[in-house]
């Protein structure tokens, strides 16, 4: 719960990942509103972020921010494959999403959601032999956890539509399809009767899991790749930001420690397009021409201003920021997350980011947690939760919390 007293927002409280990237097995519990993942290179920090993004493709497989960009994949699965090495797609390189390319087992991502007074555990799965690259919901392994009752989603759906899903527990929200684990797929469009049954399932899910589905649909991943395309933020977000006058927040952030003398933000025609300009007292500059830290901070904050009740996945947001600028950025990041009911998942190598986040969170009464991740040679990820007191004591002892694995 944040200091708004809103404990009804949908939140991921646990995540379990199997057979994905460098992770053979990982289970992280006790997630809060703000979650920071630290650890050595290869510990699984970015992979946890990617796993959440992959799961969100079950109900929204496309990236709206990239809809007008030609040279980056707009499909989430293809984006996950492409973003690290700037190449590949599901058809060409899907094997490399699997732990040690052991493709005979499915990738599984389980998310435990808490919303209002309810809990639901949803298990998403991806099969290498599926040429369509579909994220399936396994209704047999997805469960409602209400009070002392535990019952599978499949049980509820069978009561709703009869025997159609008896041997096909996998359901695709985007394709409106049923399947068994051998991928014998039944599409809703195959008959009017199946279409009616599928519509009944979607109606049930959109009602029973409304908060969860809306949460998943809106999730965005902000990494260095997408930050490199300023035009994406100008075209998709600026109109919405200006409509609620959230530009005032951006101007205030810039003036509070990133730039000096910013008077406003506006569009200006350059060549055949309009670009976002930062107005100073005696001049104006394109947002692209700001210092790299100021520009990146501005772009990372923009999506948060127009989103509500979802998750933001931030990969190493400290890039290019001086510690003073990082503190200002985090102050606004956390305040906006609190106000807009946003759950944050952040991977970082910055001890300053960890320190500042815990300090600001304590002042603002935001539930923030630091997870120190370690991955063994068999691909199993373990973790320790570090509280502010733990980090402070370690620092006073002259120990950097990032190096706990070698102490």
PETAPE-V670776 format. One line per field, one symbol per residue. phi: phi as a letter, one per 30 degrees, with the letter a starting at -180 (. if undefined). burial: + if it has 9 or more other ideal C-beta (glycine too) atoms within 8 Angstrom, else -. A space follows every 10 residues. Layout:
phi = ???
burial = ???
This chain:
phi = .cddicccdd bdcbbbbbic hdcdabbbci dcdcbccbkd eidjdddddd dddddddeca dccdecdccd cbecdddddd ddddchajae dcbdedddeh hdddcddbbc bcccahccbb ccccbbcddd ddicdccddd ccbdbchcdb bddeeddddd bidececbdd bcddchbcac dciddccddd aedddddddd ddddddcdce ddddeddceb ccbdddddce dedddccddd dddchdeddd dddeddlcbb idclbacbdb hcbcbdcccc dcabbdedcd eedddddddd dedddccbha ccccchddei cdeddddded ededdddddc hcccbbcacc dddddddddd dddchcdcbc cdcbbddcic ccabcccedd dddedddicd edcedcd
burial = -+------++ ++++++++++ --++++-+-- +-+++++++- --+++-++++ ++++++++++ --+-+++-+- -+++++++++ ++------++ --++--+++- -----+++++ +++-+---++ ++++++++-+ --+++++++- -++++----- -+++-+++-- +--++--+++ ++++-+++++ --+--+++-- ---++-++++ ++-+++--+- ++++++++++ +++-+++-++ ++++-+++-+ ++---++-++ +-+++--++- -+--+-+--- ----++++++ ----+++--+ --++++++++ +++++++-++ +++++++++- +---++++++ ++++++++-+ ++++++++-+ -+++++++++ +--+-+++++ +++++---++ +-+-+++--+ +--++---+- ++-+---
